[in-house]
Amino acid sequence: MYTIGFPDTSTTKKILTSSNGPVDTVAISADASTALGVHSNGDLNVWELDIEQTRPAGTAAGASGPGPHQAWLSPTGDFALVADTAGPAALWSVAEPTRPHRLLGLPGVANPAVPTMLSVDGHIAVTIDQANVLTIWNLDPISTVIDAPTDRACKLVDLDHQAWRQLVPNEAFANPCQPLAPPNLDPTPTE
């Protein structure tokens, strides 16, 4: 027989409150910084878990159609995917929890049988339409933009030094698309 000891068995509890009615889905970011609740009426609440406040930091009324809902938060709590049975899922920015805003609606089923379902890592979405047709969506192109928006933007535009200076003449701001100069590997000391 083996015994597993836990040095600290205490836990903490935080009760989150909202006055928007019943919540039918909740998501929590992997870093435990953010919680998202979608109410049965489609209102969305965002809570910052690393502060003492129990009321939502931000609310978006009518963010989604009526429930049931599915919700997913990115690992750092900056982005959310919210789905219902009224239409395609939508990508939300919750990077500023006080001002959640919809970024885009995902292509998909106009009248799904169930809300869009997501893989744990948020890279695959699955929809089922009223005719029971299952569609699997690769969300990697969207994930790439979320994870590295500057890299993606730089791949889409040709922003050389001259074009950057026309847009931003202030020398204090460097072109984010310019490759860094290679390091000097010459062992000769410089004076």
Backbone as JSON, one array per atom type, in Angstrom:
{
  "sequence": "MYTIGFPDTSTTKKILTSSNGPVDTVAISADASTALGVHSNGDLNVWELDIEQTRPAGTAAGASGPGPHQAWLSPTGDFALVADTAGPAALWSVAEPTRPHRLLGLPGVANPAVPTMLSVDGHIAVTIDQANVLTIWNLDPISTVIDAPTDRACKLVDLDHQAWRQLVPNEAFANPCQPLAPPNLDPTPTE",
  "N": [[0.84, -1.17, 0.0], [0.51, 2.21, -0.8], [1.05, 5.58, 0.15], [0.0, 8.75, -0.63], [1.12, 11.85, -0.01], [-0.09, 15.1, 0.64], [1.2, 18.18, 1.01], [-0.13, 20.62, 1.45], [-3.4, 21.04, 1.85], [-5.23, 22.97, 1.56], [-7.59, 25.04, -0.13], [-8.68, 27.69, -2.25], [-11.54, 29.74, -2.66], [-13.47, 31.54, -4.92], [-16.18, 33.5, -5.47], [-17.91, 34.35, -8.26], [-19.88, 36.95, -9.5], [-22.87, 38.04, -11.21], [-25.38, 39.96, -12.83], [-26.83, 39.31, -15.04], [-28.55, 37.21, -15.52], [-29.21, 33.62, -15.91], [-26.27, 31.61, -16.34], [-25.04, 29.71, -19.0], [-22.73, 28.57, -19.98], [-19.24, 28.33, -19.21], [-15.86, 29.4, -19.4], [-12.4, 29.04, -18.68], [-9.22, 30.52, -18.69], [-6.07, 28.91, -19.43], [-3.95, 29.87, -17.91], [-5.26, 30.72, -15.7], [-6.07, 33.37, -15.38], [-8.28, 34.6, -16.39], [-11.83, 34.47, -16.64], [-14.71, 33.48, -18.45], [-18.09, 33.96, -19.04], [-21.07, 32.91, -20.57], [-24.28, 33.93, -20.89], [-27.64, 32.56, -20.83], [-29.21, 34.2, -22.39], [-27.45, 35.2, -24.24], [-25.73, 37.24, -23.47], [-22.41, 38.25, -22.6], [-19.91, 37.84, -20.15], [-16.86, 38.91, -18.66], [-14.4, 38.04, -16.38], [-11.71, 39.11, -14.38], [-9.47, 37.11, -12.88], [-7.29, 37.45, -11.27], [-7.57, 39.59, -9.57], [-9.24, 41.14, -6.77], [-11.92, 41.72, -7.22], [-15.3, 40.64, -7.6], [-17.34, 41.05, -9.34], [-18.16, 41.22, -12.87], [-15.5, 42.27, -15.03], [-15.96, 43.21, -17.54], [-18.67, 43.45, -19.91], [-20.62, 42.25, -22.61], [-23.45, 42.93, -24.08], [-25.91, 40.92, -25.58], [-24.07, 39.43, -27.08], [-24.06, 37.01, -28.3], [-26.29, 34.63, -29.84], [-29.37, 33.17, -28.57], [-29.04, 30.56, -26.08], [-28.39, 26.95, -26.26], [-24.87, 27.39, -25.39], [-21.35, 27.29, -26.33], [-18.07, 27.83, -25.15], [-14.69, 28.95, -25.36], [-11.51, 29.83, -24.12], [-8.42, 31.41, -24.97], [-5.09, 30.27, -24.03], [-3.87, 32.36, -22.5], [-5.98, 33.97, -21.97], [-6.68, 36.05, -23.7], [-8.2, 35.88, -26.01], [-11.39, 34.69, -27.14], [-13.62, 32.12, -28.15], [-16.89, 31.95, -29.05], [-19.9, 30.2, -29.26], [-23.18, 29.38, -30.5], [-26.5, 28.04, -31.08], [-27.71, 29.53, -32.99], [-26.21, 30.49, -35.09], [-23.03, 30.82, -36.87], [-19.91, 30.37, -35.05], [-18.16, 32.9, -33.13], [-15.21, 34.89, -32.96], [-13.72, 36.5, -30.27], [-12.13, 39.35, -28.79], [-10.75, 39.56, -25.68], [-8.72, 40.79, -24.49], [-8.58, 43.27, -23.33], [-10.25, 43.2, -20.63], [-12.3, 44.86, -19.71], [-13.49, 45.78, -21.95], [-14.73, 43.8, -23.89], [-14.73, 42.69, -27.25], [-16.13, 41.79, -30.4], [-14.34, 40.13, -32.89], [-14.47, 38.65, -35.33], [-16.77, 36.71, -37.27], [-16.8, 33.25, -37.63], [-16.46, 31.3, -40.61], [-19.08, 29.13, -41.47], [-21.69, 26.95, -40.39], [-24.93, 28.13, -40.88], [-27.2, 27.63, -39.37], [-26.69, 25.82, -36.97], [-26.98, 22.46, -35.62], [-26.07, 21.94, -33.07], [-24.08, 23.95, -30.81], [-20.9, 25.16, -32.08], [-18.16, 23.02, -31.58], [-15.04, 22.75, -29.88], [-11.58, 21.76, -30.06], [-9.37, 20.96, -27.33], [-7.01, 22.46, -27.49], [-7.81, 24.53, -29.08], [-7.45, 24.58, -31.84], [-8.92, 23.14, -33.66], [-12.19, 23.12, -34.91], [-15.52, 21.89, -34.76], [-18.49, 21.46, -36.53], [-21.98, 20.75, -36.7], [-24.58, 20.4, -38.89], [-28.14, 20.97, -39.52], [-28.86, 18.83, -41.13], [-27.34, 16.81, -40.21], [-24.7, 16.86, -41.1], [-21.33, 16.69, -40.61], [-18.73, 18.94, -40.1], [-15.31, 19.64, -40.15], [-13.16, 22.07, -38.99], [-10.1, 23.66, -39.6], [-8.46, 25.7, -37.53], [-5.96, 26.8, -37.49], [-4.87, 28.9, -39.21], [-6.14, 31.16, -38.13], [-5.33, 30.97, -35.47], [-2.6, 31.4, -35.81], [-2.51, 34.1, -36.49], [-3.51, 35.18, -34.13], [-1.58, 34.32, -32.26], [0.83, 35.45, -33.26], [0.56, 38.26, -34.38], [2.03, 40.4, -35.56], [4.05, 39.16, -37.06], [2.48, 37.88, -38.98], [1.23, 40.07, -40.23], [3.47, 41.33, -41.3], [4.22, 39.5, -43.24], [2.27, 39.89, -45.08], [2.54, 42.45, -46.13], [4.78, 44.65, -47.89], [7.05, 46.22, -46.35], [9.46, 48.13, -46.46], [12.37, 49.98, -45.29], [12.17, 52.63, -46.26], [9.42, 52.9, -46.93], [8.35, 52.49, -44.37], [9.33, 54.76, -42.98], [7.94, 56.74, -44.31], [5.39, 56.28, -43.38], [5.8, 56.36, -40.58], [7.5, 58.78, -39.46], [9.04, 59.39, -37.2], [12.09, 58.68, -35.77], [12.38, 57.27, -33.44], [10.79, 55.08, -33.46], [11.01, 51.83, -34.49], [10.94, 49.86, -37.47], [8.78, 47.21, -37.39], [8.87, 45.13, -39.15], [11.32, 44.86, -40.24], [14.18, 42.89, -40.75], [16.45, 41.93, -38.19], [19.79, 43.19, -37.91], [22.51, 41.07, -38.81], [24.51, 39.44, -36.3], [27.78, 40.63, -35.39], [30.36, 38.63, -36.1], [33.07, 38.77, -36.17], [36.13, 38.2, -34.71], [37.97, 40.18, -34.23], [38.9, 42.79, -32.16], [37.09, 45.83, -31.75], [37.72, 49.33, -31.97]],
  "CA": [[0.0, 0.0, 0.0], [1.26, 3.45, -0.91], [0.36, 6.76, 0.63], [0.4, 9.98, -1.3], [0.93, 12.96, 0.92], [-0.25, 16.45, 0.11], [1.65, 19.07, 2.08], [-1.08, 21.69, 1.7], [-4.69, 20.63, 1.31], [-6.15, 24.11, 1.53], [-7.96, 25.59, -1.43], [-9.35, 28.99, -2.15], [-12.78, 29.8, -3.42], [-13.86, 32.9, -5.29], [-17.51, 33.48, -6.05], [-18.08, 35.38, -9.27], [-21.29, 37.34, -9.56], [-23.35, 38.76, -12.38], [-26.83, 40.18, -12.76], [-27.35, 39.15, -16.4], [-29.38, 36.03, -15.65], [-28.53, 32.33, -15.83], [-25.1, 31.35, -17.17], [-25.12, 28.34, -19.47], [-21.39, 28.01, -20.22], [-18.12, 29.06, -18.61], [-14.52, 29.0, -19.83], [-11.32, 29.63, -17.87], [-7.95, 30.45, -19.4], [-5.13, 27.95, -18.87], [-3.13, 30.52, -16.89], [-6.19, 31.07, -14.62], [-6.16, 34.82, -15.22], [-9.53, 35.11, -16.96], [-13.0, 33.59, -16.77], [-15.7, 33.99, -19.38], [-19.38, 33.33, -18.88], [-22.07, 33.29, -21.56], [-25.6, 33.75, -20.3], [-28.6, 31.91, -21.72], [-29.74, 35.2, -23.33], [-26.4, 35.59, -25.18], [-24.81, 38.22, -22.9], [-21.09, 37.71, -22.3], [-19.2, 38.49, -19.05], [-15.44, 38.59, -18.51], [-13.89, 38.31, -15.06], [-10.27, 39.02, -14.15], [-9.37, 36.27, -11.7], [-6.13, 37.8, -10.45], [-7.89, 40.74, -8.74], [-10.22, 40.81, -5.74], [-13.29, 42.01, -7.65], [-16.12, 39.47, -7.95], [-18.23, 41.46, -10.43], [-17.45, 41.15, -14.16], [-14.71, 43.43, -15.47], [-16.59, 43.7, -18.77], [-19.87, 42.78, -20.38], [-21.07, 42.55, -23.97], [-24.85, 42.54, -24.15], [-26.31, 40.35, -26.86], [-22.87, 39.02, -27.81], [-24.34, 35.77, -29.02], [-27.71, 34.33, -29.89], [-29.82, 32.43, -27.4], [-28.32, 29.32, -25.81], [-27.18, 26.69, -25.49], [-23.61, 27.97, -25.88], [-20.04, 26.73, -26.07], [-17.08, 28.91, -25.07], [-13.3, 28.56, -25.19], [-10.58, 30.94, -23.94], [-7.03, 31.12, -25.29], [-4.35, 29.97, -22.8], [-3.59, 33.56, -21.7], [-7.23, 34.69, -21.75], [-6.79, 37.23, -24.56], [-9.18, 35.65, -27.06], [-12.43, 33.71, -26.83], [-14.5, 31.67, -29.22], [-18.23, 31.76, -28.47], [-20.79, 29.6, -30.26], [-24.54, 29.07, -30.09], [-27.21, 27.3, -32.13], [-28.36, 30.48, -33.9], [-25.36, 30.82, -36.23], [-21.62, 30.44, -36.75], [-19.16, 30.83, -33.88], [-17.5, 34.2, -33.29], [-13.96, 35.11, -32.23], [-13.79, 37.72, -29.47], [-10.95, 39.8, -28.07], [-10.99, 39.92, -24.28], [-7.43, 41.25, -24.0], [-8.98, 44.33, -22.4], [-11.45, 42.61, -20.07], [-13.37, 45.84, -19.52], [-14.1, 46.09, -23.25], [-14.7, 42.68, -24.83], [-15.33, 43.03, -28.55], [-16.18, 40.74, -31.43], [-13.37, 40.34, -33.96], [-15.0, 38.13, -36.59], [-17.57, 35.49, -37.27], [-16.14, 32.2, -38.38], [-17.31, 30.72, -41.65], [-19.63, 27.89, -40.94], [-23.09, 26.59, -40.51], [-25.81, 29.25, -40.53], [-28.17, 27.19, -38.38], [-26.14, 24.54, -36.52], [-27.8, 21.62, -34.75], [-25.5, 22.18, -31.74], [-23.02, 24.96, -30.92], [-19.58, 24.71, -32.53], [-17.34, 22.38, -30.55], [-13.62, 23.02, -30.09], [-10.57, 20.92, -29.42], [-8.82, 21.57, -26.12], [-5.99, 23.45, -27.84], [-8.43, 25.6, -29.84], [-7.01, 24.59, -33.24], [-9.9, 22.43, -34.49], [-13.6, 23.34, -34.57], [-16.41, 20.93, -35.4], [-19.88, 21.89, -36.6], [-22.96, 19.77, -37.2], [-25.74, 21.17, -39.36], [-29.45, 20.35, -39.29], [-28.93, 17.6, -41.9], [-26.36, 15.93, -39.57], [-23.41, 16.89, -41.8], [-20.24, 17.06, -39.72], [-17.65, 19.66, -40.78], [-14.16, 19.89, -39.29], [-12.5, 23.31, -39.4], [-8.75, 23.89, -39.13], [-8.37, 27.1, -37.11], [-4.56, 27.21, -37.39], [-4.6, 30.24, -39.76], [-6.59, 32.17, -37.16], [-4.44, 30.85, -34.31], [-1.33, 32.02, -36.18], [-2.69, 35.55, -36.39], [-3.66, 35.5, -32.7], [-0.31, 34.09, -31.57], [1.9, 36.3, -33.77], [-0.06, 39.16, -35.36], [3.02, 41.22, -36.28], [4.68, 38.3, -38.07], [1.5, 37.65, -40.06], [1.07, 41.33, -40.95], [4.69, 41.59, -42.07], [4.22, 38.61, -44.4], [1.26, 40.37, -46.03], [2.91, 43.74, -46.7], [6.19, 44.89, -48.17], [7.28, 47.46, -45.62], [10.89, 48.37, -46.33], [12.71, 51.12, -44.44], [11.65, 53.87, -46.85], [7.96, 52.92, -46.76], [8.08, 52.66, -42.94], [9.59, 56.16, -42.61], [6.83, 57.56, -44.83], [4.27, 56.09, -42.46], [6.19, 56.74, -39.23], [8.76, 59.52, -39.62], [9.79, 59.49, -35.95], [13.16, 57.69, -35.72], [12.3, 56.51, -32.19], [10.0, 53.87, -33.71], [11.66, 50.95, -35.46], [10.06, 49.08, -38.33], [8.66, 45.86, -36.82], [9.02, 44.13, -40.2], [12.7, 44.82, -40.7], [14.99, 41.86, -40.09], [17.54, 42.47, -37.38], [21.11, 43.05, -38.53], [23.19, 39.88, -38.29], [25.53, 39.79, -35.3], [29.16, 40.72, -35.86], [31.09, 37.46, -35.62], [34.5, 39.02, -36.37], [36.78, 38.21, -33.39], [38.87, 41.32, -34.1], [38.31, 43.83, -31.29], [36.85, 47.14, -32.37], [38.17, 50.44, -31.12]],
  "C": [[0.89, 1.23, 0.0], [0.4, 4.6, -0.41], [0.9, 7.95, -0.12], [0.1, 11.12, -0.36], [0.81, 14.28, 0.18], [0.12, 17.42, 1.21], [0.64, 20.17, 2.43], [-2.4, 21.31, 1.05], [-5.68, 21.78, 1.26], [-6.41, 24.56, 0.09], [-8.58, 26.95, -1.19], [-10.57, 28.96, -3.04], [-13.09, 31.26, -3.69], [-15.22, 32.79, -5.97], [-17.65, 34.66, -7.0], [-19.56, 35.68, -9.4], [-21.6, 38.08, -10.85], [-24.85, 38.92, -12.25], [-27.49, 40.0, -14.12], [-28.22, 37.91, -16.59], [-28.56, 34.76, -15.64], [-27.36, 32.22, -16.82], [-25.21, 29.92, -17.68], [-23.8, 27.77, -19.98], [-20.34, 28.93, -19.63], [-16.83, 28.52, -19.21], [-13.5, 29.71, -18.95], [-10.03, 29.45, -18.65], [-7.0, 29.49, -18.68], [-4.24, 28.58, -17.79], [-3.96, 31.02, -15.7], [-6.29, 32.57, -14.35], [-7.53, 35.36, -15.59], [-10.61, 34.04, -16.94], [-13.99, 34.28, -17.69], [-16.99, 33.24, -19.13], [-20.31, 33.82, -19.97], [-23.43, 32.93, -20.95], [-26.56, 33.15, -21.31], [-29.2, 32.89, -22.72], [-28.7, 35.7, -24.32], [-25.46, 36.67, -24.66], [-23.51, 37.52, -22.5], [-20.49, 38.51, -21.16], [-17.77, 38.0, -19.02], [-15.03, 38.98, -17.1], [-12.38, 38.2, -15.07], [-10.09, 38.27, -12.84], [-8.22, 36.65, -10.77], [-6.35, 39.08, -9.63], [-9.0, 40.35, -7.79], [-11.67, 40.98, -6.17], [-14.04, 40.74, -8.03], [-17.12, 39.78, -9.06], [-17.46, 41.37, -11.75], [-16.67, 42.44, -14.45], [-15.36, 44.04, -16.7], [-17.76, 42.84, -19.17], [-20.13, 43.18, -21.82], [-22.5, 42.02, -24.07], [-25.17, 42.0, -25.54], [-25.15, 39.88, -27.72], [-23.11, 37.81, -28.69], [-25.85, 35.59, -29.07], [-28.12, 33.59, -28.63], [-29.1, 31.09, -27.29], [-29.01, 28.1, -26.38], [-25.92, 27.22, -26.18], [-22.44, 27.04, -25.61], [-19.08, 27.91, -26.01], [-15.71, 28.3, -24.83], [-12.48, 29.83, -25.04], [-9.18, 30.5, -24.34], [-6.26, 30.92, -23.98], [-4.08, 31.18, -21.91], [-4.84, 34.42, -21.49], [-7.4, 35.93, -22.59], [-7.89, 37.1, -25.61], [-10.17, 34.58, -26.63], [-13.14, 33.33, -28.11], [-15.82, 31.33, -28.56], [-19.14, 31.25, -29.58], [-22.16, 29.36, -29.65], [-25.21, 28.3, -31.22], [-27.92, 28.22, -33.12], [-27.51, 30.79, -35.13], [-23.93, 30.4, -35.99], [-20.98, 31.01, -35.48], [-18.48, 32.16, -34.19], [-16.25, 34.26, -32.42], [-14.05, 36.47, -31.55], [-12.42, 38.06, -28.91], [-11.41, 40.16, -26.66], [-9.68, 40.35, -23.63], [-7.6, 42.43, -23.05], [-10.29, 43.86, -21.79], [-12.61, 43.59, -19.87], [-14.1, 46.16, -20.81], [-14.02, 44.89, -24.2], [-15.34, 43.1, -26.16], [-15.14, 41.9, -29.56], [-15.19, 41.08, -32.53], [-13.93, 39.86, -35.3], [-15.87, 36.91, -36.34], [-16.85, 34.46, -38.11], [-17.05, 31.71, -39.49], [-17.89, 29.43, -41.09], [-21.1, 27.76, -41.18], [-23.95, 27.75, -40.05], [-26.79, 28.87, -39.43], [-27.72, 25.83, -37.83], [-27.12, 23.78, -35.63], [-27.37, 21.77, -33.29], [-24.45, 23.27, -31.9], [-21.71, 24.34, -31.42], [-18.81, 24.13, -31.35], [-15.88, 22.58, -30.9], [-12.74, 21.97, -29.44], [-10.0, 21.68, -28.23], [-7.82, 22.67, -26.46], [-6.54, 24.6, -28.69], [-8.07, 25.64, -31.31], [-8.0, 23.92, -34.19], [-11.3, 22.76, -33.99], [-14.43, 22.33, -35.36], [-17.82, 21.49, -35.37], [-20.73, 20.74, -37.13], [-24.19, 20.56, -37.63], [-27.03, 20.37, -39.14], [-29.63, 19.04, -40.06], [-27.92, 16.56, -41.39], [-25.05, 15.81, -40.35], [-22.37, 17.47, -40.84], [-19.16, 17.75, -40.53], [-16.55, 19.93, -39.77], [-13.4, 21.08, -39.85], [-11.11, 23.37, -38.78], [-8.63, 25.38, -38.8], [-6.93, 27.6, -37.01], [-4.28, 28.57, -38.04], [-5.04, 31.36, -38.81], [-5.69, 32.15, -35.94], [-3.1, 31.52, -34.58], [-1.42, 33.53, -36.05], [-2.79, 35.96, -34.92], [-2.32, 35.39, -32.0], [0.8, 35.04, -31.99], [1.36, 37.28, -34.81], [0.94, 39.99, -36.16], [3.68, 40.41, -37.38], [3.75, 38.11, -39.26], [1.34, 38.92, -40.89], [2.29, 41.62, -41.83], [4.78, 40.7, -43.31], [3.26, 39.12, -45.48], [1.63, 41.68, -46.72], [4.41, 43.81, -46.96], [6.53, 46.24, -47.56], [8.78, 47.64, -45.4], [11.11, 49.64, -45.5], [12.1, 52.43, -44.97], [10.12, 53.96, -46.66], [7.58, 53.11, -45.29], [8.26, 54.12, -42.54], [8.53, 57.1, -43.18], [5.63, 57.45, -43.91], [4.56, 56.61, -41.07], [7.53, 57.46, -39.31], [9.63, 59.58, -38.36], [10.79, 58.35, -35.84], [13.13, 56.85, -34.44], [11.56, 55.19, -32.38], [10.65, 53.06, -34.83], [10.6, 50.19, -36.25], [9.97, 47.66, -37.77], [8.88, 44.76, -37.86], [10.46, 44.03, -40.71], [13.45, 43.7, -40.0], [16.11, 42.54, -39.3], [18.86, 42.27, -38.12], [21.79, 41.81, -37.97], [24.25, 40.29, -37.28], [26.91, 39.82, -35.95], [29.93, 39.56, -35.25], [32.59, 37.6, -35.79], [35.16, 39.09, -34.98], [37.73, 39.38, -33.19], [38.23, 42.38, -33.22], [38.15, 45.14, -32.05], [37.26, 48.23, -31.41], [37.17, 51.55, -31.12]]
}
